[in-house]
Amino acid sequence: MVRAKRSLSQNFLVDKNIRRKLIELLGAGPEDAVIEVGPGHGELSELLVGRVRRLVLIEKDDRLAPALAERWGAVPGVVVVHGDALEVDMATYSEHPPVRIISNVPYAITSPLIFRLLEADPAPQAIVVLVQEEVARRITAEPGGKEYGALTVGVQTRADVRFAFRVGRKAFRPIPGVDSAAVVMKPIPGKSRAEIEAVRTLARAAFSRRRKQLGTILRTAPEFALGPEQLAAVLSASGIDPTVRPEEIAPAAFAELALRLQATKTG
């Protein structure tokens, strides 16, 4: 077995029961196409080869990608891509009906990879990721708690999310310093680039000042700098109290407010 590279944040999933549970979460059948990001030694791949119509394995590691190609490259319906998932054009391997995506995510690239997967076009039917438990809690958090933040809003305005199950650190080799968890994301189609950027700008501005009231943030943050009349009009139209703090605002309300704020810039 190829040793894990610390530089790639590799922790290989050795627990066979957890592997099976992840594949069940993905829900892929014989007519489905699946993309697996970071297959490693093929721990999950071996449960998918021959069981789905098409399987695309995207592996960055210079040692593992050739091994995957040697093992499965000649199998009909299997494509091995030697490349960085943050740079590979997902559209090349996406199709109609939309694909399903699964990944034991390297800890170091968790947030960028999640957003990269959510950007796949057409939107995937489902995305199953194994991430640090702390990150999983943040992704699936509800308003009002300390885990609720910009990551929560950024993901939940683009996908329906579900915390599936916790995975102890001993399920991996080498054993990481933290526990993990499986999260299921079902992207919401039809989100425009402008809407996504508007939400990202608002969430970052708000949660970098999370102890302040929203009205104060929208008046003082350089991204918005609203005058009193603009502020009152935008918040009234959105049905949001100016005294609320960012963690009290639901993702859908963030999305609506972001669009209204964007309109004030273009109107």
N, C-alpha and C positions, 0 to 999 in steps of 0.2 A: 504494500500500500504506500502511495506517495505521501510523504510527510506534509503536514499543513504548513502553509506559508503565513507567518505573522503579518507580513506586509500586505497580504490580501485579506486579512481578518478571517481566515478559514477556520471553521469548526465543523467537522464532518459529523453528520447525524448517524449514529450507530444503533440506535434503538429501533428495532424492527417494528414494534407495535406502534410507535409514533409515526414511522414512515407510512404504515398502512392507514392510520387515522388521517394523515394529511391527504393521501390520495382519495380517500372517501370524501373528505371535505371538498376537494376539487370537483368531484362529480362528473368526471369526463367519461364518455362512452365511446363505442367503436366508431361513431360518426364524427367525433370531435377532433379538433386540432389543438395541440397544447404547446406552449412555449415554456421551457424550464430555464430559469436563469441561475447560473452557478451550480451545475449538476455535480461538481466534484468528481467522486469516483463512480457516480451513477446510482447512489443509494436510493433516490426516488425514481430515477429514469428506468431502472430495471422493472419497476412495477407498472410502467406505462408502455414500454416497447411492446409492440404487437397487440396492444389493447386499445389504442386510439388510432384514428385514421392517419394523423400526421403528428410527429413529435420533433420540435426544434430545440436543440440543446445549445445554449449560449454559454461558453466557458472562456474565461480570460487566461487562466493559468497555462503557461507554455508547456508544462509537463502533462497536465490532465487532458487538455483538448485533443492532442494526438492519440492518447489512450482511449478516449471515448470514440474517436473516429475509427480506430482499429477494431474496437469491440462492436460498434453498431453502425458504422458508416455505410456498410453495404446492405443494411436491412432496409427493405422498401418502406418508405414513409418516414424514415428518420433522417434528419439533417443536423449535422454538427457544425456549429459556427464558432470559430476561434476568434473571439473578440470581446471587447469591453461592453457590457450591457448598457452602460451610460452613454455609449457612442454608437452602438449598432442601431441602424434604422429599423425600428420595430415594424414599420409599415411594410417592409419587404416580406415579413413573415406573418403578418396579420392578413385575415381574409374574411370572406363571408361564407357561412355564418361566422361570427366573431370567435376568436380563440379563447382558450382558458390559459391562465398563466400561473405558475407555481414557482416558489423560490425559498430556499433556505438562505436568507439574506445575510451577506457579510456585514457585520456590525458597523464597520467604518463608513459604509455608503448607504445606510438604511434610508434616511430621508430623501436624498437625491434619487435613489432607485425607485422608491415608492411613487414619487411624483412622475418619474420617467415612465413607469408602467401605466399610470393613470392617463398619460398623454397618448398612449397607443391608439391608433386610428385604423380601422373602426374600434370603438371601445370594446374591450374584452367582456365576455360573458361573466367571468369571475376571475378574481385574483386571490390566490392563497399565499400568504407570506408567513415565514417563521422568523420572528424578530425578538429583540430583547423584551422581556416582560414589561419593563418600564415604558418602552416605546409603545408597546401594544396597548397599555393602559391609557397612554396619552392619545393615541389614535382613536380609541373607542370611548373616550371620556364624555360625560354629560356636563352641561353648564353648571357652574357653581363650585366646582372643586379645584384643587391646586393643580391637578393633572390636565385640566382643560386649558388649551392655549392655542397658539398660532398653528401648530401642527394639526391639532384636532380640527380646527375650522378649515384649514387648507384641504384636508382629506375629506371631511364629512360634507363639504359643499360640492364635492365631485364624485362621491360614492356612498352607497349604503354600506355600513361597516358592522362587523360583529366580532367580538372577542370569543374565540372558539374554545381553546383550552390552553392550560399552562404546561410547559415542558421544563422539567428539571435539568439543571446543568450537566448531570451525569449521563444524559442521553447523547452527549457529544464527545468527540475526541479531536483535538485535546479538550479537556474540560475547561470551559470558560469560567470567568469569575462571577457571572450573573446567570439567572434563570431566563428562559425564553417563553414565548407564547405564540400560538397560531392565531392569525387574524384573517377573516374573509372580507374582501371588498368587492362590491358589485357596482362598477362605474355607472354614473348617470349620464346618458348620452346627450348630445346637443349643447354642451357648455362651450361658449365661444372663448377664444383666446383673450378677448378684451375683458370678459367677465372674470375669468380666472385671475388675470393680472390685477383687476380692481379689488378682488377679495384678498389676494396676497398682500397688496399694498396696505389695505385697511387693517388686516390681521397683524401684520408686523408692526405697524404704527401703534395699534391699540395695546398689544401684549408686551411691547417694550416699555409701556407706561401703565401696566395692569393695575396699579394701585390708584390711579387717577380716575375721575368720573369721565364718562364718554364725552359729555359736552366740553369739558376742559381740554380733552385730547384733540377734539376736532377744531377747537379754537386756536390751540397753541402748536400743534404738530405742523411742521413746515410742509408736509405732504398735502395738507388741507387748508389750514389757516382761514377758517370760515368766519365771516362777520356775523354779528348777532342775528340779523334777519335771515341770512342763509341757513345758519345753524338751526334756528327755530323751525324754519320751513321743512328742512330735510328730516329732522327728527320727528316732527309732527306727522309728516307724510308716511314715515316708516313705523309710526306708533311706538317709538322708543323714548323712554324717560331720559333726559340729559344727565340725571344723577346716577344712572347705573354704571357699573364697572364692566370692563370687557368680559370677564369670566361669567357674567350673568346673561350674556346675549347668545341665543341659540345660533347654530350655523346658518339656518335659513334666513334669520333676521340679519346676520352679517352679510349674506349675499345680497339681500334686497337693499340694505343700506349702502353697500359698496357701489351698486349700480346707480343709486340716486346721487351719490357723491361724484361718480364719474360724469353724470349728466350735468352737474353744476360746473364742471370744467369745460365741457363741450357746448353747453347751452348758451 
